[in-house]
């Protein structure tokens, strides 16, 4: 018995190019991995910030101190003021000069939201130059 093998022409031609489909698949997997991992890398971490030992700037001749006390009352210098009268009291203290720097100091027990409310009140009164006052921490030499 004889078996005949047909060695005729193939209908398939050889492809001489590079198949990039696996490369694209790998790149898409890496892209998805980074898209999922990137938001996880920006999680906020609680930080205990150090105190500043920078050289203090020279104070003006007559600084304007706005104090937020522990009972949430306000005072300019040593005189207590009502929260609603803040803009008028600042105008009187600065002579109407909105470019004067206001030194805001708050008791450490005052919640941050209340400090921000006072800063919003200052912004509404058009006093945009606000300096936060804190204790100077100097290292022993």
C-alpha positions as CSV (number, residue, x, y, z in Angstrom):
1,X,0.0,0.0,0.0
2,X,1.3,3.3,-0.8
3,X,0.4,6.5,0.9
4,X,0.5,9.7,-1.1
5,X,1.5,12.9,0.7
6,X,0.6,16.0,-1.0
7,X,3.4,18.6,-0.8
8,X,1.7,21.3,-2.8
9,X,1.6,25.0,-2.2
10,X,0.4,26.2,1.2
11,X,-2.2,28.8,1.3
12,X,-0.6,30.4,4.4
13,X,2.2,32.8,3.9
14,X,4.9,33.4,6.5
15,X,4.6,36.7,8.4
16,X,7.9,38.5,8.9
17,X,6.6,41.1,11.3
18,X,6.6,41.2,15.1
19,X,3.4,40.3,16.9
20,X,2.8,43.3,19.3
21,X,-0.4,41.9,20.8
22,X,1.3,40.4,23.9
23,X,3.3,43.6,24.4
24,X,0.1,45.7,24.4
25,X,-1.6,43.2,26.8
26,X,1.2,43.6,29.2
27,X,1.2,47.4,29.0
28,X,-2.6,47.5,29.6
29,X,-2.2,45.3,32.7
30,X,0.6,47.6,34.0
31,X,-1.5,50.7,33.3
32,X,-4.5,49.2,35.2
33,X,-2.2,48.2,38.1
34,X,-0.8,51.8,38.4
35,X,-4.3,53.3,38.1
36,X,-5.4,51.2,41.0
37,X,-2.3,51.7,43.1
38,X,-1.8,55.5,42.6
39,X,-4.8,56.5,44.7
40,X,-3.8,54.1,47.5
41,X,-0.4,55.8,47.6
42,X,-1.9,59.2,48.4
43,X,-3.6,58.3,51.7
44,X,-3.2,61.0,54.3
45,X,-1.0,60.1,57.2
46,X,-1.3,61.8,60.6
47,X,1.8,64.0,61.1
48,X,3.1,65.6,64.3
49,X,4.7,68.8,62.9
50,X,7.7,70.2,64.6
51,X,7.9,73.7,66.0
52,X,9.7,76.4,64.2
53,X,13.0,77.8,65.2
54,X,13.2,80.3,62.4
55,X,14.4,83.8,63.1
56,X,11.4,86.0,63.8
57,X,10.8,88.9,61.5
58,X,11.0,92.4,62.9
59,X,7.7,93.5,64.4
60,X,6.0,96.7,63.4
61,X,6.0,99.6,65.7
62,X,2.4,99.1,66.8
63,X,1.3,95.6,65.9
64,X,-2.5,94.9,65.8
65,X,-3.2,91.7,67.7
66,X,-6.5,90.0,67.3
67,X,-7.0,87.4,70.0
68,X,-9.4,84.5,70.0
69,X,-9.8,83.4,73.6
70,X,-10.7,80.0,74.9
71,X,-14.4,81.0,75.4
72,X,-14.4,82.1,71.7
73,X,-14.6,85.8,72.5
74,X,-12.5,88.2,70.5
75,X,-10.3,91.1,71.6
76,X,-8.2,93.6,69.7
77,X,-5.2,94.4,71.8
78,X,-6.7,94.3,75.3
79,X,-10.2,95.5,74.4
80,X,-12.9,92.9,74.0
81,X,-15.1,93.2,70.9
82,X,-18.2,91.5,69.7
83,X,-17.8,89.2,66.7
84,X,-20.3,91.3,64.6
85,X,-18.3,94.5,65.3
86,X,-15.0,93.0,64.1
87,X,-14.8,94.9,60.8
88,X,-15.5,98.3,62.4
89,X,-13.1,97.7,65.3
90,X,-10.3,96.7,62.8
91,X,-11.0,99.8,60.7
92,X,-10.7,101.9,63.8
93,X,-7.5,100.1,64.9
94,X,-5.8,100.4,61.5
95,X,-7.2,103.7,60.4
96,X,-9.0,102.1,57.5
97,X,-5.7,100.7,56.0
98,X,-6.6,97.2,54.7
99,X,-2.9,96.5,54.0
100,X,-1.9,96.5,57.7
101,X,-1.0,93.0,58.9
102,X,-3.3,91.5,61.5
103,X,-1.6,89.2,64.0
104,X,-4.1,86.5,64.9
105,X,-3.4,84.6,68.1
106,X,-5.7,81.9,69.4
107,X,-5.8,79.8,72.6
108,X,-4.6,76.3,72.0
109,X,-7.9,74.9,73.2
110,X,-9.9,76.7,70.5
111,X,-11.1,74.3,67.7
112,X,-9.6,74.7,64.3
113,X,-13.0,75.4,62.8
114,X,-13.5,78.5,65.0
115,X,-10.0,79.8,64.0
116,X,-11.0,79.4,60.4
117,X,-14.3,81.2,61.0
118,X,-12.4,84.2,62.4
119,X,-10.1,84.1,59.4
120,X,-13.1,84.1,57.1
121,X,-14.5,87.1,59.0
122,X,-11.2,88.9,58.4
123,X,-11.4,88.1,54.7
124,X,-14.9,89.4,54.5
125,X,-13.7,92.6,56.1
126,X,-11.0,92.7,53.3
127,X,-8.1,92.2,55.7
128,X,-6.0,89.7,53.7
129,X,-2.7,90.1,55.4
130,X,-3.0,87.8,58.4
131,X,-0.1,86.4,60.5
132,X,-0.6,83.5,62.9
133,X,1.1,84.0,66.2
134,X,2.6,81.1,68.2
135,X,5.3,80.5,70.8
136,X,8.9,80.6,69.7
137,X,10.7,77.4,70.3
138,X,14.4,77.9,70.5
139,X,16.9,75.1,70.8
140,X,19.4,75.3,73.7
141,X,22.9,76.0,72.5
